[in-house]
Amino acid sequence: MDPHPHRPDTVPPGTMIAGRYRVIRHLASGGMGAVYEVVHELTGRRHALKLLYESLVFDEVVIARFTQEARAAASIQSAHVVEVTDMGTEGAAPYLVMELLEGEDLATRLERAGSLSPIEAVDLIGQACEALASAHALGIIHRDIKPGNLFVSRGDFLKVLDFGIAKLRRAKNAVGTGLTRDGSIVGTPEYMSPEQITGRAQLDHRTDIYSLGVILYEMLSGCLPFEAKQLTELAVMIVTSEPAPLSDRARGLPRGLAAVVHDAMEHCPDDRPSDCLEFARRLAPFGSDETFAWADSGATLALHDQNDPREYERRMLLDTYRTFGCDDGQPTFRYSLLDGVKEGFLVNPTVIDARSDVTTQLLSEK
């Protein structure tokens, strides 16, 4: 049976999308759309283009998720997050254009290898921590961290993919819409935290840390901490049970590593590492110095006025439009880095004015 009942026939090679992207080949199909390798007709540069299935173009929740994937990924300044370079529509179907990656996702690697060496596994999670630390600093919670959304390219360089179901926190202690239908739970159950699998509304960034802990457990042992045939049974296990000791399932681990992994999978979020920086620092002794240099330096992104919900909305809009090619304005906001200061740029107000009244309102409040 086709696991993606909405999937239409793939777009054939040679098809032009938006008048400038020529399809080279089909790469993959997912729950919302298909991904193609394309070439830009004018620049000759190759990209990955994700096109929403035509049968889903009238589903408002799906459209919102698809748009959010581009918006969230574009706003995160990290080499370990897939780069989004363009977005538009082909007919009624939206598409987004991303950098073309060569390699395989972590799920494929684990299927082939079974398990990974401690230093290989820890280094991959360390890179994911760097990406998510940048996302969390902007109030973006991924909520679907799993091996299939961690792409490993040449030289074991990791990229985090698919922010389509991310939760965007508008302000401290205030959680925005997570783009879910009433009563639904989104994510991949085997990697969900107890608070996520029970449908708790007030999720924070520590649910992503739990998921990273599950993935690290799986990479080291070759098996998941909890497995069940029924979702209800799995949920009960995640909420009430302790995983089998990692040291029993993965012999020969460096002393202390198993404890770090188990701490990331604590039932109570308060008992986990407080953020990805702390988690990375605890993993650093078991990984390579190069991978964890960012954690040692403490260069963590923190947005000015991040407790102001309007400032958060404004920041997301600015980064979205700047990423999509409208970066001809003057410096108007800054990021704080413990290592220094990085200037940001406001797009030309006349460019934004034609796009959205909400955008104009947000910028005029600055």
Helices and strands as residue ranges (DSSP letters): E 16-17, E 21-29, E 33-40, E 46-52, G 54-56, H 60-75, E 84-90, E 93-99, E 103-105, H 106-113, H 118-137, E 140-141, G 147-149, E 150-153, G 154-156, E 157-160, E 167-171, E 174-175, G 189-191, H 194-197, H 206-221, H 231-240, H 246-249, H 257-264, G 269-271, H 276-283, G 284-286, H 293-297, E 302-303, H 309-323, E 331-337, E 340-345, H 349-353, H 357-365
